[in-house]
Amino acid sequence: MIFSENIHKYEKELLALKQKSRVTAYIRIALFIIGAIYIYFFSAFNWIILLAGLVVILLLFLWFVQLSYHLGLKINHLTHLILVNKQEINLMNNDFTDVYTGKDYINNEHKYAYDLDIFGESSIFVLLNRSASVLGQNHLAQKITTPCLDKKEIEKRQKAIAELSNLLEWRQNFQASGMEHLMSHNLAKEKGEYKVKEQNKSILLDWISTESQFMNNKILVFFIWFMPVITLLSLFASVVSLLPIQIFFLLGILQLTFLAFYLKKINKIHEKTANSAKILSNYSLLLQKIEEQKFESELLIYHQKTLKNNAITAGNAIKQLKSIIQLLDNRMNILFAFTFNFLFMWDLHTIIRLEKWQSNYKEKLKDWLDVIKEFDVLQSFAGFAYQQPNFVFPKVSSDEFLYEIINGGHPVIPENERVCNDFKLQNTGSFAIVTGANMAGKSTFLRTTAVNLILGMCGSKVCASNFQFTPIEIFTSIRTNDSLSKNESYFYAELKRLQAIINEIKSGKKLFIIVDEMLRGTNSKDKHYGSKAFIEQIVKYNACGLIATHDVMLGVLEQELNGKITNKRFEVDIKDDKLFFDYKIKDGISQNLNATFLMKKMEIIEK
């Protein structure tokens, strides 16, 4: 299996890198000790020799610090690559433990997401989510709750997803590049620490739009260039004995004193930049991955061009920012901060570089973030497509309405347990009334029908051997809840849901409606007449869909509504005092019941 092979390969590389990292750590310690010994033995000699030696040791030390930093990045990336492959194995084994469930996206009022278990444990979101960014994860949630209705756009997405599904190494490197930040974000959300789903995007856009405080001050800019030049010239003059060394130290102290007046502002900018920098650091890696890969599908090329329409590519621009922020972070090292501010007023130079970057790219950042989230969503669907080689990309129909699925199953159900069915609805106003005994498979079939339609409209593979559909909005009434806070009964909550469906179709929208066991909260006679009237109403407005019910008397609508209604059923057989379910849909009206049988088996009632 490719995922197991990848884990073995990456673990071997990780072991070698960790060993190299330990060696560089020992070298840094050795350089520090050498520096201390050097100062002790050479402090009595010429200060120029002392200073020159210390500069060499310091430069070597800083080089190994950088080397350790880059080794750390590689170690981190390999660790996440291993995790990516382990997660794929878990998904293949239907092990959904230790995964982000997307439960904070659950909305009980949504047209279908709550009814169809789009989010939560063992959900569609869990199967799909391979996000590398907070932006992409939020966008994935948005895509599967507002699918595309445009045929051409769906077909473009299919081609992009198909292309990305074959780029396993690229996808996994993309996912691993943003994993650390996304995991910490999701953990915080699970603890209820994040209230705004677009917080990362808001932070970045607010930060880059911050008004400049230094770069437009021409006098300040002149001074911070002039003073370091004079200070360095005084050092040179003292070396050749033209000036006393005290002048050099005096000028350096003057620079530190001047810097102190701006220290509070600099610290505030640094603090505000730190969080944005961490997010952008991940995003720069994602942008570089997008820029470096050659793509063939129209949609991927279109998004990639957005990053390359400037004199400098987005990835390189953010790489420049990372470099600036690294320089800014160096001020946290006391030795570095003192030396470089003493010589160059380092902090002010770095802050001005940061402000110039913000000014140059504040109009482009939003476009870059949009490209990241689009690629991120497409690669999530591509990962799902790769892991499901037996699933298919459906055909998007131009018919007024068509839903035809062959061997359609629910993707969350394991393959060895999944029972697939064929089903077809055609022409506007077409409805299937599905009858059947308890636990015979009606509700699962309703969800199967809707979930595959949603995946199809997202451009994804579907759980079927063949599928044709017309893009159409979905509205369900399957899992209605009462509300104590709103003083609503279950029955009233269901009526409100049905009312919302009627209002939508009366407004002229074309809907695919799924209702499971309508009007449970009233008596049988009232339920029958109410259900019958509801079906007649939605057929009148040319809505399509399915209604599951135990009311077999609704089957008469097949004759009464001129072929708009088809009767479908799930049956249960009782053999040798045992129930047998085949979960296969059949034509006609269900005849068998099982409630009384089960109550007797469970000794609820006497046999």
C-alpha positions in Angstrom: 0.0 0.0 0.0 1.4 3.4 -1.0 0.5 5.1 2.3 2.4 2.5 4.3 5.4 2.7 1.9 5.4 6.5 2.3 5.4 6.2 6.1 8.4 3.9 6.0 10.3 6.2 3.6 9.6 9.4 5.6 10.4 7.8 9.0 13.8 6.8 7.6 14.5 10.4 6.3 13.3 11.8 9.6 15.7 9.7 11.6 18.7 11.0 9.5 17.6 14.6 9.9 17.2 14.4 13.6 20.7 13.0 13.9 22.0 15.9 11.8 20.1 18.4 13.9 21.7 17.0 17.1 25.1 17.5 15.6 24.4 21.1 14.8 23.2 21.7 18.3 26.4 20.3 19.7 28.4 22.6 17.3 26.5 25.7 18.5 27.3 24.8 22.1 30.9 24.3 21.2 31.0 27.7 19.5 29.5 29.4 22.5 32.2 27.8 24.8 35.0 28.7 22.3 33.7 32.3 22.3 33.8 32.4 26.1 37.4 30.9 26.2 38.5 33.3 23.4 37.3 36.3 25.3 39.0 35.1 28.5 42.4 34.5 26.9 42.5 37.4 24.4 40.8 40.2 26.4 44.2 41.5 27.4 45.4 41.7 23.8 44.7 44.3 21.1 40.9 45.0 21.1 40.9 44.9 17.3 42.1 41.2 17.3 39.5 40.5 20.0 36.7 42.1 18.0 37.7 40.4 14.7 37.8 37.0 16.3 34.4 37.5 18.0 32.8 38.6 14.7 34.0 35.4 13.1 32.7 33.2 16.0 29.4 35.1 16.0 28.9 34.7 12.2 29.7 31.0 12.5 27.2 30.7 15.4 24.5 32.5 13.4 25.1 30.3 10.4 24.5 27.2 12.5 21.5 28.8 14.0 20.0 29.2 10.5 21.0 25.7 9.6 19.2 24.3 12.7 16.2 26.4 11.8 16.0 24.9 8.3 16.6 21.4 9.6 13.7 22.0 12.1 11.4 23.0 9.2 12.3 19.8 7.3 11.8 17.7 10.4 8.5 19.3 11.0 7.4 18.8 7.4 8.4 15.1 7.4 6.5 14.6 10.7 3.4 16.0 9.1 3.8 13.9 6.0 3.9 10.8 8.2 0.7 12.0 9.9 -1.0 12.7 6.5 -0.3 9.1 5.4 -1.5 7.6 8.8 -4.7 9.6 8.5 -5.3 8.2 5.0 -4.9 4.6 6.4 -7.3 5.4 9.2 -9.9 6.7 6.7 -9.5 3.6 4.6 -10.2 1.5 7.7 -13.2 3.8 8.7 -11.3 4.8 11.8 -12.5 8.4 12.5 -10.9 8.8 15.9 -8.6 11.8 16.5 -9.9 13.7 13.4 -11.5 17.1 13.3 -15.2 16.5 12.8 -16.2 20.0 11.8 -18.9 20.0 14.4 -18.7 23.7 14.8 -20.1 24.0 11.3 -23.3 22.2 12.2 -26.3 24.4 11.6 -29.7 22.9 12.6 -31.5 25.4 10.4 -29.6 24.6 7.2 -31.6 23.3 4.2 -30.0 19.9 4.4 -26.6 19.8 6.2 -28.0 18.7 9.6 -30.4 16.2 8.2 -27.7 14.5 6.1 -24.9 14.5 8.6 -22.7 16.6 6.5 -20.7 17.6 9.6 -19.9 15.7 12.8 -18.6 12.2 13.5 -18.7 9.8 10.6 -19.7 12.6 8.3 -19.1 13.6 4.7 -16.9 16.4 5.9 -14.6 13.9 7.7 -14.3 11.8 4.6 -13.4 14.8 2.4 -11.4 17.1 4.7 -7.7 17.1 3.8 -7.3 20.8 4.2 -4.0 22.5 4.5 -5.3 25.9 5.7 -8.0 27.4 7.8 -9.2 29.3 4.7 -9.5 26.0 2.7 -11.3 24.2 5.5 -13.8 27.0 5.9 -14.3 27.0 2.1 -14.7 23.3 2.0 -17.5 23.6 4.6 -19.1 26.3 2.4 -18.8 24.3 -0.8 -20.6 21.2 0.6 -23.4 23.3 2.0 -23.9 25.5 -1.1 -23.1 23.3 -4.1 -22.6 24.6 -7.6 -25.6 24.7 -10.0 -23.6 25.6 -13.1 -23.0 22.7 -15.4 -19.8 24.1 -17.0 -18.3 25.1 -13.6 -19.0 21.6 -12.2 -17.3 20.0 -15.2 -14.2 22.3 -14.8 -14.0 21.2 -11.2 -14.2 17.6 -12.2 -11.2 17.9 -14.5 -9.2 19.8 -11.9 -10.0 17.2 -9.2 -9.2 14.4 -11.5 -5.8 16.0 -12.4 -5.0 16.6 -8.7 -6.0 13.1 -7.7 -3.1 11.8 -9.7 -0.6 14.2 -8.0 -0.3 12.3 -4.8 3.1 13.5 -3.8 2.2 17.2 -4.6 -1.1 16.9 -2.6 0.5 15.4 0.4 3.3 18.0 0.5 0.7 20.7 0.1 -1.4 19.3 3.0 1.6 18.8 5.2 2.9 22.4 4.6 -0.1 23.9 6.4 -1.0 21.2 8.8 0.6 22.5 12.0 -1.3 25.8 12.0 -4.5 24.2 11.0 -4.3 21.5 13.7 -3.7 24.2 16.4 -6.6 26.2 15.0 -8.9 23.2 15.1 -7.9 22.3 18.6 -8.7 25.8 19.7 -12.1 25.6 18.0 -12.8 22.3 19.7 -12.2 24.0 23.0 -14.4 26.9 22.0 -11.5 29.4 21.8 -12.3 30.6 18.3 -15.6 32.2 17.7 -15.0 33.5 14.1 -14.4 31.0 11.4 -12.8 33.5 9.1 -10.6 34.9 11.9 -7.3 34.0 10.2 -8.4 35.9 7.0 -9.6 38.9 9.0 -6.3 39.0 11.0 -4.3 39.1 7.8 -6.3 41.7 6.0 -6.5 44.0 9.0 -2.8 43.6 9.6 -1.7 44.4 6.0 -4.0 47.4 5.9 -2.3 49.0 9.0 -1.4 52.6 8.4 2.4 53.2 8.0 4.0 55.0 10.9 7.7 55.3 9.8 8.4 54.9 6.1 6.7 58.2 5.0 8.8 60.2 7.6 11.6 61.4 5.3 13.6 63.0 8.1 13.5 59.8 10.1 14.5 57.7 7.0 17.5 60.0 6.3 18.6 59.9 9.9 18.6 56.1 10.2 20.7 55.8 7.1 23.0 58.7 8.0 23.8 57.8 11.6 25.0 54.2 10.9 27.3 55.4 8.1 28.9 58.0 10.4 29.2 55.3 13.2 30.9 52.8 10.9 33.2 55.5 9.5 34.2 56.4 13.1 35.0 52.8 13.7 37.2 52.7 10.6 38.9 56.0 11.6 39.6 54.6 15.1 41.1 51.4 13.6 43.6 53.6 11.6 44.2 55.8 14.6 42.5 58.9 13.1 39.9 59.1 15.9 39.7 57.8 19.5 37.6 54.7 19.9 35.4 56.6 22.4 33.7 58.5 19.4 32.6 55.2 18.0 31.0 54.1 21.3 29.4 57.5 21.8 27.8 57.4 18.4 26.6 53.8 19.0 25.0 54.8 22.3 23.4 57.8 20.6 21.7 55.4 18.1 20.4 53.2 20.9 19.1 56.3 22.7 17.3 57.5 19.6 15.8 54.1 19.1 14.5 54.0 22.6 12.0 56.8 21.8 10.3 54.5 19.2 10.7 51.2 21.1 7.0 51.1 22.3 5.7 51.5 18.8 8.1 49.0 17.4 7.1 46.4 20.0 3.5 46.9 19.2 4.0 46.4 15.5 6.2 43.4 16.2 3.5 41.9 18.4 0.7 42.5 15.8 2.9 41.1 13.1 3.9 37.9 14.9 0.5 36.2 14.6 0.0 37.2 11.0 3.6 36.1 10.3 2.9 32.6 11.6 -0.2 32.3 9.3 1.6 33.8 6.3 4.6 31.6 6.9 2.4 28.5 6.2 0.6 30.2 3.3 3.8 31.1 1.6 4.7 27.4 1.4 1.3 26.7 0.0 1.6 29.4 -2.6 5.0 28.2 -3.7 3.7 24.7 -4.1 0.9 26.0 -6.4 3.4 28.2 -8.4 6.0 25.5 -8.9 3.7 22.7 -10.2 2.7 22.5 -13.8 -1.0 22.0 -14.3 -3.1 21.2 -17.4 -6.8 21.6 -16.4 -8.4 25.0 -17.2 -9.5 25.8 -13.6 -6.1 25.1 -12.0 -4.2 27.1 -14.6 -6.7 30.0 -14.1 -6.1 30.2 -10.4 -2.3 29.7 -10.8 -2.1 32.7 -13.2 -3.5 34.9 -10.5 -0.3 34.3 -8.5 2.0 35.1 -11.5 0.4 38.3 -12.9 2.9 40.5 -11.0 6.5 41.4 -11.3 7.2 39.1 -8.4 5.2 35.9 -7.8 3.0 35.6 -4.7 5.2 32.9 -3.2 8.3 34.9 -3.5 6.6 38.0 -2.2 5.6 36.2 1.0 9.0 34.6 1.1 10.4 38.2 1.2 8.0 38.9 4.1 9.2 35.8 6.0 12.8 37.1 5.6 11.8 40.5 7.0 10.0 39.0 9.9 12.9 36.7 10.7 15.1 39.7 10.8 12.6 41.4 13.1 12.5 38.3 15.3 16.3 38.4 15.7 15.7 41.4 18.1 14.5 38.9 20.6 18.1 37.8 21.0 19.6 40.3 23.4 23.2 40.0 22.0 22.0 40.3 18.4 19.6 43.2 19.2 22.3 45.2 21.1 25.0 44.7 18.5 23.0 45.4 15.4 21.0 48.3 16.9 24.2 49.8 18.2 25.7 49.7 14.7 22.8 50.1 12.3 19.5 51.0 14.2 18.4 47.6 13.0 14.8 47.7 14.4 13.8 50.8 12.5 15.3 49.6 9.2 13.4 46.3 9.5 10.1 48.0 10.5 10.3 50.3 7.4 11.0 47.3 5.2 7.9 45.7 6.7 5.8 48.7 6.0 7.0 49.0 2.4 6.0 45.3 1.9 2.6 45.9 3.3 2.1 48.9 1.1 3.2 47.0 -2.1 1.0 43.9 -1.5 -2.0 44.9 0.5 -4.2 45.0 -2.7 -3.0 41.6 -3.8 -3.2 39.6 -0.6 -6.9 38.9 -0.8 -6.5 37.4 -4.3 -3.7 35.2 -3.0 -5.8 33.9 -0.1 -8.6 33.2 -2.5 -6.3 31.1 -4.7 -5.1 29.1 -1.6 -8.6 28.3 -0.5 -9.7 27.2 -4.0 -6.7 24.9 -4.4 -7.1 23.6 -0.9 -10.7 22.6 -1.5 -9.9 21.0 -4.8 -7.1 18.9 -3.4 -9.3 17.7 -0.6 -11.8 16.4 -3.1 -8.9 15.0 -5.1 -7.6 13.1 -2.0 -11.1 11.6 -1.6 -11.2 10.6 -5.3 -7.7 9.0 -5.0 -8.8 6.9 -2.0 -12.0 5.7 -3.8 -10.9 4.3 -7.1 -14.2 2.5 -7.6 -16.2 5.7 -7.3 -16.9 7.7 -10.5 -17.2 11.2 -11.7 -20.9 11.7 -12.7 -22.2 13.1 -15.9 -23.8 16.5 -15.6 -27.1 16.5 -17.6 -28.6 19.4 -19.6 -32.1 17.9 -19.1 -34.7 20.0 -17.3 -34.4 17.4 -14.5 -32.7 14.0 -14.4 -31.5 11.9 -11.5 -30.2 8.4 -12.5 -27.8 6.4 -10.4 -26.5 2.9 -10.8 -25.2 1.0 -7.8 -25.5 4.1 -5.7 -24.4 3.7 -2.1 -23.6 5.9 0.9 -19.8 6.8 1.0 -19.6 6.8 4.8 -20.8 3.2 5.0 -17.8 0.8 4.7 -17.6 -1.0 1.4 -18.0 -4.5 2.9 -21.3 -3.4 4.6 -22.6 -1.1 1.9 -25.7 -2.1 -0.1 -26.1 -0.3 -3.4 -29.2 0.5 -5.3 -30.3 1.8 -8.7 -32.7 4.7 -8.8 -34.1 7.1 -11.4 -36.3 10.2 -11.5 -36.9 12.1 -14.6 -38.8 15.3 -15.6 -39.9 18.1 -13.3 -42.5 17.3 -10.8 -41.4 13.7 -10.4 -41.6 12.2 -6.9 -40.9 8.8 -5.5 -42.9 7.7 -2.4 -40.8 5.2 -0.6 -42.6 2.8 1.8 -41.2 0.1 4.0 -40.9 -1.4 7.4 -38.8 -0.1 10.2 -35.0 -0.5 9.7 -35.6 -1.7 6.1 -33.3 1.0 4.7 -35.6 3.9 3.8 -33.7 6.7 5.7 -30.3 5.5 4.6 -31.5 5.5 1.0 -32.8 9.0 1.3 -29.4 10.2 2.6 -27.6 8.2 -0.1 -29.6 9.9 -2.8 -29.0 13.4 -1.5 -25.3 12.9 -0.5 -24.3 11.7 -3.9 -26.1 14.6 -5.6 -24.3 17.1 -3.3 -20.9 15.4 -4.1 -21.8 15.5 -7.8 -22.5 19.2 -7.7 -19.2 19.9 -6.0 -17.4 18.2 -8.9 -16.5 15.2 -6.8 -16.5 11.5 -7.4 -19.7 9.8 -6.2 -20.4 6.4 -4.6 -21.8 4.7 -7.7 -20.8 2.9 -10.8 -22.7 5.4 -13.0 -24.5 8.6 -12.2 -26.3 11.3 -14.3 -27.9 14.4 -12.7 -29.2 17.8 -13.3 -27.8 20.4 -10.8 -30.6 21.4 -8.4 -31.0 22.9 -4.9 -31.7 20.4 -2.1 -34.1 20.9 0.8 -34.7 18.2 3.3 -37.0 17.5 6.3 -35.6 14.4 8.0 -34.4 15.2 11.5 -36.6 17.9 12.9 -36.0 19.0 16.5 -38.3 20.6 19.0 -37.0 23.7 20.8 -37.5 24.4 24.5 -35.8 27.8 24.2 -38.3 28.9 21.5 -41.2 27.1 23.2 -41.7 25.0 20.0 -43.1 21.5 20.0 -41.6 18.9 17.6 -44.8 19.0 15.5 -44.7 22.8 15.1 -40.9 22.7 14.3 -41.7 20.2 11.5 -44.5 22.3 10.2 -42.2 25.3 10.0 -39.7 23.2 8.0 -42.4 22.1 5.6 -43.6 25.7 5.3 -40.0 26.8 4.4 -40.0 24.2 1.6 -43.3 25.5 0.2 -42.1 29.1 0.4 -39.0 28.2 -1.6 -40.9 26.5 -4.4 -43.5 29.2 -4.5 -40.8 31.7 -5.0 -39.9 29.9 -8.3 -36.9 27.9 -7.1 -36.4 24.4 -8.5 -35.9 22.1 -5.6 -35.0 18.4 -4.9 -37.0 17.7 -1.8 -36.5 14.9 0.6 -38.9 14.2 3.5 -38.7 11.3 5.9 -41.9 10.3 7.6 -44.0 13.5 7.5 -46.3 14.7 10.2 -45.3 12.2 12.9 -46.9 14.3 15.6 -50.5 13.8 14.6 -53.1 11.0 14.3 -53.0 8.6 11.4 -56.0 10.1 9.5 -54.8 13.6 9.9 -51.3 12.6 8.9 -52.6 10.9 5.7 -54.6 13.8 4.5 -51.9 16.3 5.4 -49.2 14.3 3.7 -51.3 13.8 0.6 -52.1 17.5 0.3 -48.4 18.4 0.7 -47.3 16.0 -2.0 -50.0 17.3 -4.4 -48.8 20.9 -3.6 -45.1 20.3 -4.3 -45.9 18.3 -7.5 -48.1 21.2 -8.7 -45.0 23.5 -8.4 -42.9 21.0 -10.3 -40.5 20.2 -7.4 -38.8 16.8 -7.5 -37.6 14.4 -4.8 -38.5 11.6 -2.4 -40.8 11.0 0.5 -40.4 8.1 2.8 -43.4 7.0 4.8 -45.1 4.2 6.6 -48.5 5.4 5.2 -49.0 2.9 2.4 -52.2 4.5 1.4 -50.2 7.3 -0.2 -49.4 4.8 -2.9 -52.7 5.7 -4.6 -51.1 9.0 -5.8 -49.2 7.1 -8.5 -52.5 6.8 -10.4 -54.1 10.0 -9.3 -51.2 12.4 -10.3 -50.7 11.2 -13.9 -47.4 9.5 -13.7 -45.7 12.2 -11.5 -45.4 9.7 -8.7 -43.7 6.4 -8.6 -44.0 3.9 -5.7 -40.8 2.4 -4.3 -40.4 0.1 -1.4 -38.0 -1.7 1.0 -39.1 -5.0 2.3 -38.3 -7.2 5.3 -38.8 -11.0 5.4 -39.5 -13.1 8.5 -38.0 -16.6 8.3 -37.5 -19.0 11.1 -38.6 -16.4 13.6 -35.8 -14.0 12.4 -35.9 -10.7 10.4 -34.0 -10.5 7.1 -33.2 -7.2 5.4 -31.8 -7.0 1.9 -31.9 -3.2 1.8 -32.7 -3.3 -1.9 -35.2 -0.9 -3.4 -38.0 -2.4 -5.4 -41.0 -1.1 -7.3 -44.4 -0.9 -5.7 -45.9 -0.4 -2.2 -44.5 -2.2 0.9 -46.6 -4.9 2.4 -44.6 -6.3 5.3 -44.5 -4.8 8.8 -42.1 -5.5 11.6 -42.9 -3.4 14.7 -45.1 -5.9 16.4 -42.7 -8.7 15.7 -39.8 -6.7 17.2 -41.8 -5.8 20.3 -42.6 -9.4 20.9 -38.9 -10.4 20.4 -37.8 -7.8 22.9 -40.6 -8.9 25.3 -42.2 -5.4 25.3 -45.5 -7.1 24.6 -46.5 -10.7 25.1 -46.1 -13.2 22.3 
